[in-house]
Amino acid sequence: MANAGKNDRWNANLYDEKHSFVSHFGEDLVELLAPKKDEKILDLGCGTGDLASRLHQMGVKILGIDKSENMVRQAQIKYPGIPFQVQDAMTMSIQDEFDAVFSNATLHWVKSPKQAIQGIYDALIKGGRFVAEFGGKGNVQIITDEIIHQLGEFGIAFKPEQFPWYYPSIGEYSTLMEQVGFRVTFARHFDRPTPLIGENGLRNWIEMFAVSLFEGVTTEIQELVINKVEETLKSVLFKKSGEWTADYKRIRVVGIKE
Ligand code: BEZ
């Protein structure tokens, strides 16, 4: 998760109310992790703690960390028996401590991936594993292309540095992992059409996750742009069943510290 302290823009209640699919989809990543009782596992980007709680129930000694104070506070309230800390993947400094580092839907926010992978590598014991899922190349591109296009229609030039995500291919990410010292034992890039609940699902998603695309744009223009995005994408992403579907593309990787 992104942006701690005064600039923490994460609304943990809204996240739990409207975006709980994020941890729901992480359930089968837990299967890939295959945790064993009493293993020490770091949940990197734990959000409001749902998957950390699941791992805790499985007998894992879990530590959840997140860059967002709001998320960590909410996790502590929901799961008082589990340790959660505010820590940034970019600056964490843990040495040879964990059997596994687990990360769901977080690493696409980390725009200096090699530094984060190095921190993860350092945090693992020899033979420890890194199991992660996050947005891969082409993730939500239909949505973000349309937002950028509509901003242009309103005369607003989009600056690439405003793009808040890093969406690598598995070739690119596996290479970085290997450079740091991991043996990559699994890598997959797949489509994950993701329902965004309700008629306002697309708008809610944009307002929760994509606000930095609108930096410097007035609320009025933002509203007009989102209206236009909804109008244009309705025939592509709005299903007859009455909900929006986001064009998620995920990557999953597993690496062993050798
Ligand atoms: C994702 O899980 O792929 C994602 C979530 C929020 C914003 C962008 C991507």
Residues whose N, C-alpha, C, O or C-beta is under 5 A from the ligand:
A	BS01	BEZ	A105 G135 F209
